[in-house]
C-alpha cells in the first residue's frame, strides 16, 4: 500500500491569519469613525457634480501672460523648496551630531562625566521631536503671521519641519553604520570631530545624500500646499484661480506642477548617481 504523501505545513500560517484578523478588527472601526463610504463615489449625484467640476478644467489656459505667470510661480516654488531644504540640513547636521552616540567616548569605555553628555543629548533629541511634530503647513501659518505673505514663510516652514526629520534620520544613519573606524581613531588619540569626518561620515554620506534628496522632492510638493496659506509659489496662484472658479488656469498649473515634480525627480536621480 503506497504511503500517503505528507501535506506541507506552513508554521507561519496561524500567525499570519491572526495578524489579518487583528488588522481587520482595527480597520473596521477606523472606517466607521471616518465615515468612509465608497459607494458615495459612484452615486449618480456625485458623478454629476464631479463631472461638472472637471469639465471646467478644459480647455487649458495657454495665453502668453498666464504662462509667464505660471513659469515665475514654478521657479518660486522650486526656490522655496531648495532654500528651505538647505536651511534644514544646516540645522539638522549639528543637532544630529549632538544626539548621536556613535562618537561618544563612553562607548569606548567608562569615562567620568558621560552622564553629563547624556543630559546634553536628551534636550537635543526633544528639540528634533518638537520640530518634526508640527506639520510644515502649520509652521507656514505661523510664519505668515510673523513675516507676512510670501515665499519667506514657506522657506522657514520647510527649514524648521524638515530639520527635525533630517536630524532624526541622520543620527540613525550614524548609529546603524560601522563605527569601528571612528572608535579606532578615538582610541589612538584622535578627536571626535576627526573621528567623525574620517570614520563615520564617509560611510554615512551616500545614505544621507539619498534621504536629503528625497526630502527635497517632498519639499517641492509641500511648497505647493503651503502656497494655499499664503506662502507663495504655485499654490498661492492655484488658490486664487480656484477661488475665481477658473478651471482652465487650475489645469494649466496642475500640468506645470507635474512637470516640476518630473524635473525634481530627474535632478534627484542625477545626484544619487553622483554620490552613489
Beta strands, then each sheet from edge to edge (+ up, - down):
end
